[in-house]
Amino acid sequence: MYVYVVKKIRLIFCFQCKQFPCENTGFDEHLYKRFIVINKRMQEIGIEEYYQEVKDIPRY
């Protein structure tokens, strides 16, 4: 659902939406919490700075 909403209102990241954070993600509880933390961090410091912060951290 959230991908449709993001495409419909032409956003790249959910934190750019006026309705962020919403619960229309379809994620389970664990993934939803991580998703919110990541988006809030990007909102705080910006997308480029967030990338620099996490680019060398293994994802898996």
N, CA, C and O atoms as a DFTB+ gen file, in Angstrom:
240 C
 N C O
     1  1       0.816      -1.194       0.000
     2  2       0.000       0.000       0.000
     3  2       0.864       1.265       0.000
     4  3       0.590       2.190      -0.764
     5  1       1.898       1.321       0.838
     6  2       2.674       2.553       0.952
     7  2       3.410       2.877      -0.338
     8  3       3.610       4.053      -0.642
     9  1       3.823       1.863      -1.115
    10  2       4.500       2.128      -2.385
    11  2       3.544       2.865      -3.324
    12  3       3.947       3.815      -3.996
    13  1       2.304       2.443      -3.373
    14  2       1.295       3.114      -4.190
    15  2       1.133       4.565      -3.761
    16  3       1.099       5.464      -4.602
    17  1       1.033       4.796      -2.467
    18  2       0.859       6.158      -1.955
    19  2       2.075       7.000      -2.297
    20  3       1.928       8.137      -2.746
    21  1       3.269       6.471      -2.096
    22  2       4.497       7.207      -2.398
    23  2       4.541       7.560      -3.875
    24  3       4.889       8.689      -4.222
    25  1       4.202       6.636      -4.747
    26  2       4.205       6.920      -6.189
    27  2       3.113       7.922      -6.552
    28  3       3.324       8.809      -7.378
    29  1       1.965       7.777      -5.940
    30  2       0.826       8.642      -6.258
    31  2       1.122      10.103      -5.944
    32  3       0.737      10.987      -6.709
    33  1       1.798      10.370      -4.829
    34  2       2.078      11.765      -4.475
    35  2       3.518      12.157      -4.770
    36  3       3.979      13.209      -4.326
    37  1       4.229      11.321      -5.513
    38  2       5.566      11.597      -6.032
    39  2       6.610      11.896      -4.960
    40  3       7.299      12.915      -5.009
    41  1       6.711      10.995      -4.002
    42  2       7.739      11.092      -2.977
    43  2       8.806      10.050      -3.249
    44  3       8.553       9.045      -3.914
    45  1       9.983      10.290      -2.737
    46  2      11.042       9.296      -2.826
    47  2      11.155       8.551      -1.498
    48  3      11.357       7.337      -1.486
    49  1      11.026       9.257      -0.393
    50  2      11.111       8.666       0.933
    51  2       9.852       9.003       1.719
    52  3       9.299      10.096       1.591
    53  1       9.413       8.064       2.524
    54  2       8.176       8.261       3.288
    55  2       8.252       9.451       4.232
    56  3       7.238      10.109       4.467
    57  1       9.422       9.744       4.775
    58  2       9.520      10.864       5.719
    59  2       9.192      12.200       5.067
    60  3       8.978      13.188       5.769
    61  1       9.148      12.249       3.749
    62  2       8.824      13.484       3.039
    63  2       7.319      13.747       3.002
    64  3       6.883      14.827       2.604
    65  1       6.543      12.775       3.411
    66  2       5.090      12.888       3.380
    67  2       4.571      13.578       4.639
    68  3       5.114      13.385       5.726
    69  1       3.525      14.379       4.491
    70  2       2.898      15.051       5.630
    71  2       2.305      14.056       6.622
    72  3       2.143      14.369       7.801
    73  1       1.984      12.863       6.144
    74  2       1.339      11.863       6.997
    75  2       2.344      10.923       7.674
    76  3       1.937       9.988       8.363
    77  1       3.628      11.155       7.490
    78  2       4.644      10.311       8.121
    79  2       4.692      10.581       9.609
    80  3       4.632      11.743      10.011
    81  1       4.795       9.569      10.441
    82  2       4.759       8.138      10.130
    83  2       3.321       7.629      10.078
    84  3       2.489       8.001      10.905
    85  1       3.050       6.801       9.126
    86  2       1.733       6.175       9.035
    87  2       1.910       4.666       9.199
    88  3       3.031       4.167       9.300
    89  1       0.825       3.976       9.222
    90  2       0.887       2.531       9.414
    91  2       0.494       1.772       8.158
    92  3       0.182       0.584       8.240
    93  1       0.499       2.409       7.013
    94  2       0.097       1.782       5.758
    95  2       1.274       1.165       5.020
    96  3       1.404       1.336       3.808
    97  1       2.132       0.448       5.738
    98  2       3.322      -0.111       5.112
    99  2       3.177      -1.579       4.781
   100  3       3.773      -2.054       3.814
   101  1       2.410      -2.299       5.553
   102  2       2.297      -3.735       5.376
   103  2       3.468      -4.488       6.003
   104  3       3.575      -5.705       5.847
   105  1       4.346      -3.778       6.708
   106  2       5.495      -4.410       7.347
   107  2       5.074      -5.071       8.655
   108  3       4.118      -4.647       9.305
   109  1       5.813      -6.125       9.030
   110  2       5.579      -6.692      10.355
   111  2       6.122      -5.713      11.396
   112  3       6.775      -4.730      11.048
   113  1       5.851      -5.984      12.669
   114  2       6.188      -5.042      13.740
   115  2       7.682      -4.709      13.778
   116  3       8.053      -3.543      13.914
   117  1       8.532      -5.718      13.659
   118  2       9.985      -5.502      13.719
   119  2      10.461      -4.622      12.561
   120  3      11.192      -3.655      12.773
   121  1      10.050      -4.955      11.352
   122  2      10.467      -4.188      10.186
   123  2       9.896      -2.773      10.221
   124  3      10.572      -1.822       9.829
   125  1       8.668      -2.629      10.683
   126  2       8.046      -1.312      10.777
   127  2       8.849      -0.396      11.706
   128  3       9.097       0.764      11.377
   129  1       9.258      -0.927      12.875
   130  2      10.040      -0.120      13.818
   131  2      11.358       0.319      13.192
   132  3      11.761       1.474      13.333
   133  1      12.021      -0.589      12.508
   134  2      13.300      -0.251      11.854
   135  2      13.079       0.798      10.757
   136  3      13.847       1.753      10.631
   137  1      12.030       0.606       9.976
   138  2      11.669       1.523       8.899
   139  2      11.460       2.948       9.437
   140  3      11.928       3.915       8.836
   141  1      10.769       3.067      10.551
   142  2      10.496       4.377      11.154
   143  2      11.791       5.014      11.651
   144  3      12.026       6.200      11.417
   145  1      12.627       4.243      12.328
   146  2      13.898       4.762      12.837
   147  2      14.763       5.277      11.689
   148  3      15.337       6.361      11.784
   149  1      14.857       4.518      10.624
   150  2      15.674       4.911       9.466
   151  2      15.122       6.187       8.834
   152  3      15.879       7.116       8.550
   153  1      13.829       6.238       8.617
   154  2      13.235       7.423       7.994
   155  2      13.359       8.658       8.875
   156  3      13.594       9.753       8.364
   157  1      13.205       8.505      10.188
   158  2      13.370       9.653      11.088
   159  2      14.805      10.149      11.073
   160  3      15.051      11.354      11.123
   161  1      15.756       9.218      11.004
   162  2      17.164       9.627      10.960
   163  2      17.455      10.401       9.674
   164  3      18.130      11.430       9.712
   165  1      16.953       9.918       8.539
   166  2      17.135      10.631       7.273
   167  2      16.497      12.010       7.338
   168  3      17.041      12.974       6.800
   169  1      15.357      12.109       7.986
   170  2      14.663      13.387       8.138
   171  2      15.516      14.354       8.967
   172  3      15.580      15.544       8.661
   173  1      16.165      13.844      10.008
   174  2      16.991      14.672      10.889
   175  2      18.237      15.223      10.199
   176  3      18.529      16.416      10.279
   177  1      18.965      14.335       9.521
   178  2      20.290      14.723       9.022
   179  2      20.373      14.868       7.511
   180  3      21.387      15.342       6.999
   181  1      19.338      14.474       6.785
   182  2      19.341      14.560       5.335
   183  2      19.756      13.247       4.694
   184  3      20.431      12.422       5.309
   185  1      19.348      13.072       3.472
   186  2      19.567      11.819       2.751
   187  2      21.046      11.566       2.490
   188  3      21.532      10.457       2.712
   189  1      21.760      12.573       2.024
   190  2      23.188      12.398       1.713
   191  2      24.003      12.066       2.958
   192  3      24.854      11.177       2.933
   193  1      23.739      12.780       4.041
   194  2      24.468      12.519       5.289
   195  2      24.132      11.129       5.832
   196  3      25.004      10.435       6.355
   197  1      22.868      10.729       5.706
   198  2      22.476       9.385       6.143
   199  2      23.238       8.331       5.342
   200  3      23.731       7.351       5.901
   201  1      23.327       8.538       4.054
   202  2      24.078       7.603       3.212
   203  2      25.525       7.487       3.697
   204  3      26.051       6.381       3.827
   205  1      26.159       8.615       3.963
   206  2      27.540       8.591       4.450
   207  2      27.635       7.845       5.787
   208  3      28.620       7.157       6.053
   209  1      26.636       7.985       6.595
   210  2      26.617       7.351       7.913
   211  2      26.511       5.828       7.835
   212  3      27.086       5.126       8.666
   213  1      25.782       5.315       6.847
   214  2      25.508       3.880       6.803
   215  2      26.167       3.123       5.660
   216  3      26.058       1.898       5.596
   217  1      26.835       3.806       4.773
   218  2      27.320       3.147       3.560
   219  2      28.293       2.002       3.806
   220  3      28.372       1.088       2.986
   221  1      29.024       2.025       4.893
   222  2      30.014       0.980       5.158
   223  2      29.526      -0.058       6.174
   224  3      30.277      -0.956       6.555
   225  1      28.290       0.064       6.603
   226  2      27.732      -0.889       7.569
   227  2      27.099      -2.043       6.778
   228  3      26.257      -1.801       5.913
   229  1      27.493      -3.290       7.063
   230  2      26.876      -4.433       6.367
   231  2      25.375      -4.492       6.648
   232  3      24.937      -4.270       7.777
   233  1      24.609      -4.789       5.629
   234  2      23.156      -4.846       5.773
   235  2      22.663      -6.189       6.265
   236  3      21.570      -6.275       6.825
   237  1      23.440      -7.239       6.070
   238  2      22.976      -8.590       6.426
   239  2      23.916      -9.234       7.395
   240  3      23.692     -10.371       7.810
